[in-house]
Amino acid sequence: MHGTLWIDPDLPPELNQRSQHKTNGILLHCSELWDDETCFVESVPVTTPARTAFDIGRRRPLATAVVRLDALMRATGAEAADVDTLVERHRGAPGIAQLRNALRLSDAGAESPQETKTRLTLVEAGLPPPQTQIQVFHGRYLVARLDMGWEEWHVGVEFDGAEHWTDPRERSRDIERIAELEALGWTIIRVSGEMLRKRPGLVVERVRAALRAAGCRI
């Protein structure tokens, strides 16, 4: 309802109501909602982006929560500070500890679940939190917008979807772009879905090595 991407259409809708009468295909909640925690989208009453983030961050596994928080914040412009107000208001709500952690890890700059998962893999390994969507210029010419990285050390990380490996035109553009970035002193670590699933340690070590070579003390 808020325009968030990457939501599985097969997931059940979630409804907040005082009655816990079970309805097949609908996930019910019975939570306290203040008047300013709801709004209307196309005449349908829904929780506000901040309240939605408050609930997502508490009820999901951490990695899933961060993926969805990233997407929600990107779509709506909601910020962690907006949710902090609700944390103070509902201090006794279950899952607050996870919510705080999920908000700390969230970043609206992520443009896909895989970018979020890549960032989480790096942060959980003890690397400095990367910036997202870094614009790299050569003069006034925009060379690239990197998924994430560390501008101070000129190290970037790019998650490449299948099209980057299978589409000849996309692959050719990538080769040229990487060459331009390297000429400007950047080191780019490219990550595929298979690497992230099966060899996350390799991704971490390549990024760690690049950061150390650039002078980062980790």
mmCIF file of the C-alpha atoms, coordinates in Angstrom:
data_MODEL
# 
_entry.id   MODEL 
# 
loop_
_atom_site.group_PDB 
_atom_site.id 
_atom_site.type_symbol 
_atom_site.label_atom_id 
_atom_site.label_alt_id 
_atom_site.label_comp_id 
_atom_site.label_asym_id 
_atom_site.label_entity_id 
_atom_site.label_seq_id 
_atom_site.pdbx_PDB_ins_code 
_atom_site.Cartn_x 
_atom_site.Cartn_y 
_atom_site.Cartn_z 
_atom_site.occupancy 
_atom_site.B_iso_or_equiv 
_atom_site.pdbx_formal_charge 
_atom_site.auth_seq_id 
_atom_site.auth_comp_id 
_atom_site.auth_asym_id 
_atom_site.auth_atom_id 
_atom_site.pdbx_PDB_model_num 
ATOM 1   C CA . MET A 1 1   ? 0.000   0.000   0.000   1.00 0.00 ? 1   MET A CA 1 
ATOM 2   C CA . HIS A 1 2   ? 2.938   2.344   0.590   1.00 0.00 ? 2   HIS A CA 1 
ATOM 3   C CA . GLY A 1 3   ? 4.624   1.432   -2.716  1.00 0.00 ? 3   GLY A CA 1 
ATOM 4   C CA . THR A 1 4   ? 7.317   -0.784  -1.237  1.00 0.00 ? 4   THR A CA 1 
ATOM 5   C CA . LEU A 1 5   ? 9.048   -3.062  -3.730  1.00 0.00 ? 5   LEU A CA 1 
ATOM 6   C CA . TRP A 1 6   ? 10.229  -6.639  -3.312  1.00 0.00 ? 6   TRP A CA 1 
ATOM 7   C CA . ILE A 1 7   ? 7.163   -7.879  -1.424  1.00 0.00 ? 7   ILE A CA 1 
ATOM 8   C CA . ASP A 1 8   ? 6.253   -11.495 -2.172  1.00 0.00 ? 8   ASP A CA 1 
ATOM 9   C CA . PRO A 1 9   ? 2.681   -11.417 -3.552  1.00 0.00 ? 9   PRO A CA 1 
ATOM 10  C CA . ASP A 1 10  ? 2.026   -14.857 -2.060  1.00 0.00 ? 10  ASP A CA 1 
ATOM 11  C CA . LEU A 1 11  ? 2.479   -13.609 1.519   1.00 0.00 ? 11  LEU A CA 1 
ATOM 12  C CA . PRO A 1 12  ? -0.771  -13.246 3.460   1.00 0.00 ? 12  PRO A CA 1 
ATOM 13  C CA . PRO A 1 13  ? -2.146  -9.760  4.115   1.00 0.00 ? 13  PRO A CA 1 
ATOM 14  C CA . GLU A 1 14  ? -1.819  -8.596  7.722   1.00 0.00 ? 14  GLU A CA 1 
ATOM 15  C CA . LEU A 1 15  ? -4.710  -7.040  9.588   1.00 0.00 ? 15  LEU A CA 1 
ATOM 16  C CA . ASN A 1 16  ? -4.730  -5.312  12.959  1.00 0.00 ? 16  ASN A CA 1 
ATOM 17  C CA . GLN A 1 17  ? -8.004  -5.665  14.835  1.00 0.00 ? 17  GLN A CA 1 
ATOM 18  C CA . ARG A 1 18  ? -9.168  -6.042  18.409  1.00 0.00 ? 18  ARG A CA 1 
ATOM 19  C CA . SER A 1 19  ? -11.027 -9.260  17.709  1.00 0.00 ? 19  SER A CA 1 
ATOM 20  C CA . GLN A 1 20  ? -8.837  -12.296 17.153  1.00 0.00 ? 20  GLN A CA 1 
ATOM 21  C CA . HIS A 1 21  ? -11.466 -14.141 15.106  1.00 0.00 ? 21  HIS A CA 1 
ATOM 22  C CA . LYS A 1 22  ? -9.414  -16.262 12.730  1.00 0.00 ? 22  LYS A CA 1 
ATOM 23  C CA . THR A 1 23  ? -9.750  -15.764 9.000   1.00 0.00 ? 23  THR A CA 1 
ATOM 24  C CA . ASN A 1 24  ? -8.067  -18.095 6.545   1.00 0.00 ? 24  ASN A CA 1 
ATOM 25  C CA . GLY A 1 25  ? -5.362  -16.411 4.487   1.00 0.00 ? 25  GLY A CA 1 
ATOM 26  C CA . ILE A 1 26  ? -5.041  -13.362 6.748   1.00 0.00 ? 26  ILE A CA 1 
ATOM 27  C CA . LEU A 1 27  ? -2.446  -12.838 9.470   1.00 0.00 ? 27  LEU A CA 1 
ATOM 28  C CA . LEU A 1 28  ? -4.085  -11.110 12.410  1.00 0.00 ? 28  LEU A CA 1 
ATOM 29  C CA . HIS A 1 29  ? -2.525  -8.812  15.020  1.00 0.00 ? 29  HIS A CA 1 
ATOM 30  C CA . CYS A 1 30  ? -4.102  -7.194  18.052  1.00 0.00 ? 30  CYS A CA 1 
ATOM 31  C CA . SER A 1 31  ? -1.777  -4.270  18.778  1.00 0.00 ? 31  SER A CA 1 
ATOM 32  C CA . GLU A 1 32  ? -2.422  -0.892  20.341  1.00 0.00 ? 32  GLU A CA 1 
ATOM 33  C CA . LEU A 1 33  ? -2.607  1.763   17.625  1.00 0.00 ? 33  LEU A CA 1 
ATOM 34  C CA . TRP A 1 34  ? -2.658  5.493   18.374  1.00 0.00 ? 34  TRP A CA 1 
ATOM 35  C CA . ASP A 1 35  ? -4.580  7.815   16.072  1.00 0.00 ? 35  ASP A CA 1 
ATOM 36  C CA . ASP A 1 36  ? -1.401  9.248   14.530  1.00 0.00 ? 36  ASP A CA 1 
ATOM 37  C CA . GLU A 1 37  ? -0.149  5.739   13.703  1.00 0.00 ? 37  GLU A CA 1 
ATOM 38  C CA . THR A 1 38  ? -2.712  5.194   10.946  1.00 0.00 ? 38  THR A CA 1 
ATOM 39  C CA . CYS A 1 39  ? -3.452  6.933   7.680   1.00 0.00 ? 39  CYS A CA 1 
ATOM 40  C CA . PHE A 1 40  ? -5.405  6.349   4.495   1.00 0.00 ? 40  PHE A CA 1 
ATOM 41  C CA . VAL A 1 41  ? -4.029  5.130   1.177   1.00 0.00 ? 41  VAL A CA 1 
ATOM 42  C CA . GLU A 1 42  ? -6.617  5.189   -1.607  1.00 0.00 ? 42  GLU A CA 1 
ATOM 43  C CA . SER A 1 43  ? -9.357  5.339   1.044   1.00 0.00 ? 43  SER A CA 1 
ATOM 44  C CA . VAL A 1 44  ? -8.017  2.230   2.786   1.00 0.00 ? 44  VAL A CA 1 
ATOM 45  C CA . PRO A 1 45  ? -6.959  2.612   6.448   1.00 0.00 ? 45  PRO A CA 1 
ATOM 46  C CA . VAL A 1 46  ? -3.369  1.440   6.904   1.00 0.00 ? 46  VAL A CA 1 
ATOM 47  C CA . THR A 1 47  ? -0.582  1.889   9.410   1.00 0.00 ? 47  THR A CA 1 
ATOM 48  C CA . THR A 1 48  ? 1.703   4.835   8.677   1.00 0.00 ? 48  THR A CA 1 
ATOM 49  C CA . PRO A 1 49  ? 5.173   4.128   7.233   1.00 0.00 ? 49  PRO A CA 1 
ATOM 50  C CA . ALA A 1 50  ? 6.712   4.690   10.672  1.00 0.00 ? 50  ALA A CA 1 
ATOM 51  C CA . ARG A 1 51  ? 4.273   2.335   12.396  1.00 0.00 ? 51  ARG A CA 1 
ATOM 52  C CA . THR A 1 52  ? 4.700   -0.222  9.611   1.00 0.00 ? 52  THR A CA 1 
ATOM 53  C CA . ALA A 1 53  ? 8.465   -0.075  10.132  1.00 0.00 ? 53  ALA A CA 1 
ATOM 54  C CA . PHE A 1 54  ? 7.911   -0.424  13.882  1.00 0.00 ? 54  PHE A CA 1 
ATOM 55  C CA . ASP A 1 55  ? 5.996   -3.665  13.326  1.00 0.00 ? 55  ASP A CA 1 
ATOM 56  C CA . ILE A 1 56  ? 8.215   -5.090  10.590  1.00 0.00 ? 56  ILE A CA 1 
ATOM 57  C CA . GLY A 1 57  ? 11.350  -4.602  12.642  1.00 0.00 ? 57  GLY A CA 1 
ATOM 58  C CA . ARG A 1 58  ? 9.905   -6.436  15.639  1.00 0.00 ? 58  ARG A CA 1 
ATOM 59  C CA . ARG A 1 59  ? 8.188   -9.368  14.003  1.00 0.00 ? 59  ARG A CA 1 
ATOM 60  C CA . ARG A 1 60  ? 10.523  -10.645 11.319  1.00 0.00 ? 60  ARG A CA 1 
ATOM 61  C CA . PRO A 1 61  ? 13.854  -12.477 11.413  1.00 0.00 ? 61  PRO A CA 1 
ATOM 62  C CA . LEU A 1 62  ? 16.539  -9.781  11.536  1.00 0.00 ? 62  LEU A CA 1 
ATOM 63  C CA . ALA A 1 63  ? 17.857  -10.116 7.971   1.00 0.00 ? 63  ALA A CA 1 
ATOM 64  C CA . THR A 1 64  ? 14.331  -10.138 6.539   1.00 0.00 ? 64  THR A CA 1 
ATOM 65  C CA . ALA A 1 65  ? 13.395  -7.177  8.714   1.00 0.00 ? 65  ALA A CA 1 
ATOM 66  C CA . VAL A 1 66  ? 16.317  -5.097  7.442   1.00 0.00 ? 66  VAL A CA 1 
ATOM 67  C CA . VAL A 1 67  ? 15.551  -5.972  3.809   1.00 0.00 ? 67  VAL A CA 1 
ATOM 68  C CA . ARG A 1 68  ? 11.971  -4.801  4.260   1.00 0.00 ? 68  ARG A CA 1 
ATOM 69  C CA . LEU A 1 69  ? 12.895  -1.733  6.278   1.00 0.00 ? 69  LEU A CA 1 
ATOM 70  C CA . ASP A 1 70  ? 15.346  -0.688  3.552   1.00 0.00 ? 70  ASP A CA 1 
ATOM 71  C CA . ALA A 1 71  ? 12.646  -1.040  0.895   1.00 0.00 ? 71  ALA A CA 1 
ATOM 72  C CA . LEU A 1 72  ? 9.964   0.703   2.975   1.00 0.00 ? 72  LEU A CA 1 
ATOM 73  C CA . MET A 1 73  ? 12.207  3.633   3.848   1.00 0.00 ? 73  MET A CA 1 
ATOM 74  C CA . ARG A 1 74  ? 13.292  3.986   0.234   1.00 0.00 ? 74  ARG A CA 1 
ATOM 75  C CA . ALA A 1 75  ? 9.671   4.030   -0.963  1.00 0.00 ? 75  ALA A CA 1 
ATOM 76  C CA . THR A 1 76  ? 8.248   6.345   1.678   1.00 0.00 ? 76  THR A CA 1 
ATOM 77  C CA . GLY A 1 77  ? 11.096  8.496   2.962   1.00 0.00 ? 77  GLY A CA 1 
ATOM 78  C CA . ALA A 1 78  ? 10.484  7.276   6.507   1.00 0.00 ? 78  ALA A CA 1 
ATOM 79  C CA . GLU A 1 79  ? 13.544  7.493   8.750   1.00 0.00 ? 79  GLU A CA 1 
ATOM 80  C CA . ALA A 1 80  ? 14.787  5.684   11.833  1.00 0.00 ? 80  ALA A CA 1 
ATOM 81  C CA . ALA A 1 81  ? 14.089  8.809   13.897  1.00 0.00 ? 81  ALA A CA 1 
ATOM 82  C CA . ASP A 1 82  ? 10.389  8.543   12.997  1.00 0.00 ? 82  ASP A CA 1 
ATOM 83  C CA . VAL A 1 83  ? 10.316  5.000   14.383  1.00 0.00 ? 83  VAL A CA 1 
ATOM 84  C CA . ASP A 1 84  ? 12.287  5.954   17.506  1.00 0.00 ? 84  ASP A CA 1 
ATOM 85  C CA . THR A 1 85  ? 9.305   8.039   18.604  1.00 0.00 ? 85  THR A CA 1 
ATOM 86  C CA . LEU A 1 86  ? 7.135   4.926   18.548  1.00 0.00 ? 86  LEU A CA 1 
ATOM 87  C CA . VAL A 1 87  ? 9.785   2.908   20.376  1.00 0.00 ? 87  VAL A CA 1 
ATOM 88  C CA . GLU A 1 88  ? 9.572   5.376   23.251  1.00 0.00 ? 88  GLU A CA 1 
ATOM 89  C CA . ARG A 1 89  ? 5.786   5.323   23.128  1.00 0.00 ? 89  ARG A CA 1 
ATOM 90  C CA . HIS A 1 90  ? 5.473   1.524   23.156  1.00 0.00 ? 90  HIS A CA 1 
ATOM 91  C CA . ARG A 1 91  ? 8.395   0.561   25.359  1.00 0.00 ? 91  ARG A CA 1 
ATOM 92  C CA . GLY A 1 92  ? 6.840   -2.694  26.527  1.00 0.00 ? 92  GLY A CA 1 
ATOM 93  C CA . ALA A 1 93  ? 6.088   -4.047  23.056  1.00 0.00 ? 93  ALA A CA 1 
ATOM 94  C CA . PRO A 1 94  ? 7.661   -7.418  22.196  1.00 0.00 ? 94  PRO A CA 1 
ATOM 95  C CA . GLY A 1 95  ? 10.683  -7.383  19.890  1.00 0.00 ? 95  GLY A CA 1 
ATOM 96  C CA . ILE A 1 96  ? 11.922  -3.870  20.703  1.00 0.00 ? 96  ILE A CA 1 
ATOM 97  C CA . ALA A 1 97  ? 15.529  -5.079  21.059  1.00 0.00 ? 97  ALA A CA 1 
ATOM 98  C CA . GLN A 1 98  ? 15.483  -6.557  17.549  1.00 0.00 ? 98  GLN A CA 1 
ATOM 99  C CA . LEU A 1 99  ? 13.785  -3.451  16.208  1.00 0.00 ? 99  LEU A CA 1 
ATOM 100 C CA . ARG A 1 100 ? 16.569  -1.224  17.530  1.00 0.00 ? 100 ARG A CA 1 
ATOM 101 C CA . ASN A 1 101 ? 19.142  -3.496  15.899  1.00 0.00 ? 101 ASN A CA 1 
ATOM 102 C CA . ALA A 1 102 ? 17.246  -3.589  12.597  1.00 0.00 ? 102 ALA A CA 1 
ATOM 103 C CA . LEU A 1 103 ? 16.976  0.213   12.529  1.00 0.00 ? 103 LEU A CA 1 
ATOM 104 C CA . ARG A 1 104 ? 20.704  0.520   13.216  1.00 0.00 ? 104 ARG A CA 1 
ATOM 105 C CA . LEU A 1 105 ? 21.426  -1.724  10.229  1.00 0.00 ? 105 LEU A CA 1 
ATOM 106 C CA . SER A 1 106 ? 18.862  -0.231  7.835   1.00 0.00 ? 106 SER A CA 1 
ATOM 107 C CA . ASP A 1 107 ? 19.757  2.004   4.900   1.00 0.00 ? 107 ASP A CA 1 
ATOM 108 C CA . ALA A 1 108 ? 17.258  3.426   2.424   1.00 0.00 ? 108 ALA A CA 1 
ATOM 109 C CA . GLY A 1 109 ? 20.012  3.552   -0.210  1.00 0.00 ? 109 GLY A CA 1 
ATOM 110 C CA . ALA A 1 110 ? 19.687  -0.168  -0.936  1.00 0.00 ? 110 ALA A CA 1 
ATOM 111 C CA . GLU A 1 111 ? 18.010  -0.722  -4.297  1.00 0.00 ? 111 GLU A CA 1 
ATOM 112 C CA . SER A 1 112 ? 17.400  -4.460  -3.949  1.00 0.00 ? 112 SER A CA 1 
ATOM 113 C CA . PRO A 1 113 ? 17.230  -7.198  -1.312  1.00 0.00 ? 113 PRO A CA 1 
ATOM 114 C CA . GLN A 1 114 ? 20.553  -8.541  -2.572  1.00 0.00 ? 114 GLN A CA 1 
ATOM 115 C CA . GLU A 1 115 ? 22.240  -5.191  -1.972  1.00 0.00 ? 115 GLU A CA 1 
ATOM 116 C CA . THR A 1 116 ? 20.893  -5.220  1.583   1.00 0.00 ? 116 THR A CA 1 
ATOM 117 C CA . LYS A 1 117 ? 22.106  -8.785  2.138   1.00 0.00 ? 117 LYS A CA 1 
ATOM 118 C CA . THR A 1 118 ? 25.538  -7.898  0.771   1.00 0.00 ? 118 THR A CA 1 
ATOM 119 C CA . ARG A 1 119 ? 25.778  -4.928  3.132   1.00 0.00 ? 119 ARG A CA 1 
ATOM 120 C CA . LEU A 1 120 ? 24.674  -7.051  6.097   1.00 0.00 ? 120 LEU A CA 1 
ATOM 121 C CA . THR A 1 121 ? 27.245  -9.719  5.255   1.00 0.00 ? 121 THR A CA 1 
ATOM 122 C CA . LEU A 1 122 ? 30.016  -7.113  5.365   1.00 0.00 ? 122 LEU A CA 1 
ATOM 123 C CA . VAL A 1 123 ? 28.831  -5.380  8.531   1.00 0.00 ? 123 VAL A CA 1 
ATOM 124 C CA . GLU A 1 124 ? 28.244  -8.628  10.414  1.00 0.00 ? 124 GLU A CA 1 
ATOM 125 C CA . ALA A 1 125 ? 31.829  -9.622  9.574   1.00 0.00 ? 125 ALA A CA 1 
ATOM 126 C CA . GLY A 1 126 ? 33.066  -6.544  11.423  1.00 0.00 ? 126 GLY A CA 1 
ATOM 127 C CA . LEU A 1 127 ? 33.815  -4.266  8.460   1.00 0.00 ? 127 LEU A CA 1 
ATOM 128 C CA . PRO A 1 128 ? 32.970  -0.555  8.683   1.00 0.00 ? 128 PRO A CA 1 
ATOM 129 C CA . PRO A 1 129 ? 29.393  0.177   7.550   1.00 0.00 ? 129 PRO A CA 1 
ATOM 130 C CA . PRO A 1 130 ? 29.567  1.155   3.869   1.00 0.00 ? 130 PRO A CA 1 
ATOM 131 C CA . GLN A 1 131 ? 27.971  4.190   2.306   1.00 0.00 ? 131 GLN A CA 1 
ATOM 132 C CA . THR A 1 132 ? 25.293  3.443   -0.281  1.00 0.00 ? 132 THR A CA 1 
ATOM 133 C CA . GLN A 1 133 ? 24.771  4.824   -3.782  1.00 0.00 ? 133 GLN A CA 1 
ATOM 134 C CA . ILE A 1 134 ? 28.131  6.582   -4.038  1.00 0.00 ? 134 ILE A CA 1 
ATOM 135 C CA . GLN A 1 135 ? 28.424  8.883   -7.044  1.00 0.00 ? 135 GLN A CA 1 
ATOM 136 C CA . VAL A 1 136 ? 31.869  8.907   -8.639  1.00 0.00 ? 136 VAL A CA 1 
ATOM 137 C CA . PHE A 1 137 ? 32.676  11.845  -10.918 1.00 0.00 ? 137 PHE A CA 1 
ATOM 138 C CA . HIS A 1 138 ? 35.531  12.606  -13.277 1.00 0.00 ? 138 HIS A CA 1 
ATOM 139 C CA . GLY A 1 139 ? 35.264  16.371  -13.417 1.00 0.00 ? 139 GLY A CA 1 
ATOM 140 C CA . ARG A 1 140 ? 31.572  16.977  -14.101 1.00 0.00 ? 140 ARG A CA 1 
ATOM 141 C CA . TYR A 1 141 ? 31.126  13.604  -15.773 1.00 0.00 ? 141 TYR A CA 1 
ATOM 142 C CA . LEU A 1 142 ? 29.338  10.968  -13.693 1.00 0.00 ? 142 LEU A CA 1 
ATOM 143 C CA . VAL A 1 143 ? 31.389  7.818   -14.119 1.00 0.00 ? 143 VAL A CA 1 
ATOM 144 C CA . ALA A 1 144 ? 29.322  5.531   -11.909 1.00 0.00 ? 144 ALA A CA 1 
ATOM 145 C CA . ARG A 1 145 ? 26.916  5.234   -9.018  1.00 0.00 ? 145 ARG A CA 1 
ATOM 146 C CA . LEU A 1 146 ? 28.207  2.444   -6.816  1.00 0.00 ? 146 LEU A CA 1 
ATOM 147 C CA . ASP A 1 147 ? 25.901  0.188   -4.825  1.00 0.00 ? 147 ASP A CA 1 
ATOM 148 C CA . MET A 1 148 ? 28.023  0.702   -1.724  1.00 0.00 ? 148 MET A CA 1 
ATOM 149 C CA . GLY A 1 149 ? 31.560  1.361   -0.609  1.00 0.00 ? 149 GLY A CA 1 
ATOM 150 C CA . TRP A 1 150 ? 33.951  3.568   1.293   1.00 0.00 ? 150 TRP A CA 1 
ATOM 151 C CA . GLU A 1 151 ? 34.688  6.848   -0.454  1.00 0.00 ? 151 GLU A CA 1 
ATOM 152 C CA . GLU A 1 152 ? 37.555  7.638   1.915   1.00 0.00 ? 152 GLU A CA 1 
ATOM 153 C CA . TRP A 1 153 ? 39.460  4.554   0.757   1.00 0.00 ? 153 TRP A CA 1 
ATOM 154 C CA . HIS A 1 154 ? 38.117  4.387   -2.813  1.00 0.00 ? 154 HIS A CA 1 
ATOM 155 C CA . VAL A 1 155 ? 36.799  0.864   -2.359  1.00 0.00 ? 155 VAL A CA 1 
ATOM 156 C CA . GLY A 1 156 ? 33.437  -0.015  -3.886  1.00 0.00 ? 156 GLY A CA 1 
ATOM 157 C CA . VAL A 1 157 ? 31.221  -3.088  -3.794  1.00 0.00 ? 157 VAL A CA 1 
ATOM 158 C CA . GLU A 1 158 ? 28.813  -3.884  -6.600  1.00 0.00 ? 158 GLU A CA 1 
ATOM 159 C CA . PHE A 1 159 ? 26.153  -6.588  -6.543  1.00 0.00 ? 159 PHE A CA 1 
ATOM 160 C CA . ASP A 1 160 ? 25.742  -7.833  -10.092 1.00 0.00 ? 160 ASP A CA 1 
ATOM 161 C CA . GLY A 1 161 ? 22.467  -9.510  -11.027 1.00 0.00 ? 161 GLY A CA 1 
ATOM 162 C CA . ALA A 1 162 ? 22.291  -12.229 -13.666 1.00 0.00 ? 162 ALA A CA 1 
ATOM 163 C CA . GLU A 1 163 ? 22.010  -9.701  -16.518 1.00 0.00 ? 163 GLU A CA 1 
ATOM 164 C CA . HIS A 1 164 ? 25.478  -8.369  -15.724 1.00 0.00 ? 164 HIS A CA 1 
ATOM 165 C CA . TRP A 1 165 ? 26.930  -11.803 -16.471 1.00 0.00 ? 165 TRP A CA 1 
ATOM 166 C CA . THR A 1 166 ? 24.674  -13.013 -19.307 1.00 0.00 ? 166 THR A CA 1 
ATOM 167 C CA . ASP A 1 167 ? 23.870  -9.880  -21.343 1.00 0.00 ? 167 ASP A CA 1 
ATOM 168 C CA . PRO A 1 168 ? 26.809  -9.090  -23.673 1.00 0.00 ? 168 PRO A CA 1 
ATOM 169 C CA . ARG A 1 169 ? 25.928  -5.375  -23.839 1.00 0.00 ? 169 ARG A CA 1 
ATOM 170 C CA . GLU A 1 170 ? 25.629  -5.102  -20.068 1.00 0.00 ? 170 GLU A CA 1 
ATOM 171 C CA . ARG A 1 171 ? 28.891  -6.969  -19.624 1.00 0.00 ? 171 ARG A CA 1 
ATOM 172 C CA . SER A 1 172 ? 30.640  -4.673  -22.096 1.00 0.00 ? 172 SER A CA 1 
ATOM 173 C CA . ARG A 1 173 ? 29.374  -1.563  -20.276 1.00 0.00 ? 173 ARG A CA 1 
ATOM 174 C CA . ASP A 1 174 ? 30.545  -3.033  -16.974 1.00 0.00 ? 174 ASP A CA 1 
ATOM 175 C CA . ILE A 1 175 ? 34.044  -3.631  -18.331 1.00 0.00 ? 175 ILE A CA 1 
ATOM 176 C CA . GLU A 1 176 ? 34.314  -0.028  -19.516 1.00 0.00 ? 176 GLU A CA 1 
ATOM 177 C CA . ARG A 1 177 ? 32.892  1.365   -16.288 1.00 0.00 ? 177 ARG A CA 1 
ATOM 178 C CA . ILE A 1 178 ? 35.226  -0.688  -14.087 1.00 0.00 ? 178 ILE A CA 1 
ATOM 179 C CA . ALA A 1 179 ? 38.206  0.422   -16.191 1.00 0.00 ? 179 ALA A CA 1 
ATOM 180 C CA . GLU A 1 180 ? 37.227  4.088   -15.714 1.00 0.00 ? 180 GLU A CA 1 
ATOM 181 C CA . LEU A 1 181 ? 36.827  3.598   -11.967 1.00 0.00 ? 181 LEU A CA 1 
ATOM 182 C CA . GLU A 1 182 ? 40.185  1.871   -11.654 1.00 0.00 ? 182 GLU A CA 1 
ATOM 183 C CA . ALA A 1 183 ? 41.808  4.716   -13.583 1.00 0.00 ? 183 ALA A CA 1 
ATOM 184 C CA . LEU A 1 184 ? 40.422  7.052   -10.906 1.00 0.00 ? 184 LEU A CA 1 
ATOM 185 C CA . GLY A 1 185 ? 41.993  4.947   -8.170  1.00 0.00 ? 185 GLY A CA 1 
ATOM 186 C CA . TRP A 1 186 ? 38.974  2.894   -7.162  1.00 0.00 ? 186 TRP A CA 1 
ATOM 187 C CA . THR A 1 187 ? 39.054  -0.816  -6.325  1.00 0.00 ? 187 THR A CA 1 
ATOM 188 C CA . ILE A 1 188 ? 35.755  -2.526  -7.129  1.00 0.00 ? 188 ILE A CA 1 
ATOM 189 C CA . ILE A 1 189 ? 34.679  -5.845  -5.626  1.00 0.00 ? 189 ILE A CA 1 
ATOM 190 C CA . ARG A 1 190 ? 31.952  -7.487  -7.681  1.00 0.00 ? 190 ARG A CA 1 
ATOM 191 C CA . VAL A 1 191 ? 29.519  -9.848  -5.993  1.00 0.00 ? 191 VAL A CA 1 
ATOM 192 C CA . SER A 1 192 ? 27.147  -12.353 -7.574  1.00 0.00 ? 192 SER A CA 1 
ATOM 193 C CA . GLY A 1 193 ? 24.126  -14.051 -6.053  1.00 0.00 ? 193 GLY A CA 1 
ATOM 194 C CA . GLU A 1 194 ? 25.919  -17.394 -5.997  1.00 0.00 ? 194 GLU A CA 1 
ATOM 195 C CA . MET A 1 195 ? 28.911  -15.905 -4.183  1.00 0.00 ? 195 MET A CA 1 
ATOM 196 C CA . LEU A 1 196 ? 26.649  -14.316 -1.595  1.00 0.00 ? 196 LEU A CA 1 
ATOM 197 C CA . ARG A 1 197 ? 24.779  -17.574 -0.970  1.00 0.00 ? 197 ARG A CA 1 
ATOM 198 C CA . LYS A 1 198 ? 27.627  -20.078 -1.080  1.00 0.00 ? 198 LYS A CA 1 
ATOM 199 C CA . ARG A 1 199 ? 30.847  -18.141 -0.422  1.00 0.00 ? 199 ARG A CA 1 
ATOM 200 C CA . PRO A 1 200 ? 30.071  -15.089 1.701   1.00 0.00 ? 200 PRO A CA 1 
ATOM 201 C CA . GLY A 1 201 ? 33.419  -15.502 3.462   1.00 0.00 ? 201 GLY A CA 1 
ATOM 202 C CA . LEU A 1 202 ? 35.217  -14.990 0.165   1.00 0.00 ? 202 LEU A CA 1 
ATOM 203 C CA . VAL A 1 203 ? 33.300  -11.746 -0.429  1.00 0.00 ? 203 VAL A CA 1 
ATOM 204 C CA . VAL A 1 204 ? 34.256  -10.502 3.034   1.00 0.00 ? 204 VAL A CA 1 
ATOM 205 C CA . GLU A 1 205 ? 37.935  -11.371 2.621   1.00 0.00 ? 205 GLU A CA 1 
ATOM 206 C CA . ARG A 1 206 ? 38.190  -9.680  -0.774  1.00 0.00 ? 206 ARG A CA 1 
ATOM 207 C CA . VAL A 1 207 ? 36.630  -6.511  0.601   1.00 0.00 ? 207 VAL A CA 1 
ATOM 208 C CA . ARG A 1 208 ? 38.755  -6.646  3.747   1.00 0.00 ? 208 ARG A CA 1 
ATOM 209 C CA . ALA A 1 209 ? 41.932  -7.052  1.683   1.00 0.00 ? 209 ALA A CA 1 
ATOM 210 C CA . ALA A 1 210 ? 40.992  -4.097  -0.549  1.00 0.00 ? 210 ALA A CA 1 
ATOM 211 C CA . LEU A 1 211 ? 40.295  -1.877  2.451   1.00 0.00 ? 211 LEU A CA 1 
ATOM 212 C CA . ARG A 1 212 ? 43.570  -2.793  4.136   1.00 0.00 ? 212 ARG A CA 1 
ATOM 213 C CA . ALA A 1 213 ? 45.505  -2.160  0.930   1.00 0.00 ? 213 ALA A CA 1 
ATOM 214 C CA . ALA A 1 214 ? 43.890  1.284   0.784   1.00 0.00 ? 214 ALA A CA 1 
ATOM 215 C CA . GLY A 1 215 ? 44.990  2.112   4.314   1.00 0.00 ? 215 GLY A CA 1 
ATOM 216 C CA . CYS A 1 216 ? 41.940  1.199   6.381   1.00 0.00 ? 216 CYS A CA 1 
ATOM 217 C CA . ARG A 1 217 ? 42.972  -0.201  9.766   1.00 0.00 ? 217 ARG A CA 1 
ATOM 218 C CA . ILE A 1 218 ? 40.762  -3.224  10.294  1.00 0.00 ? 218 ILE A CA 1 
# 
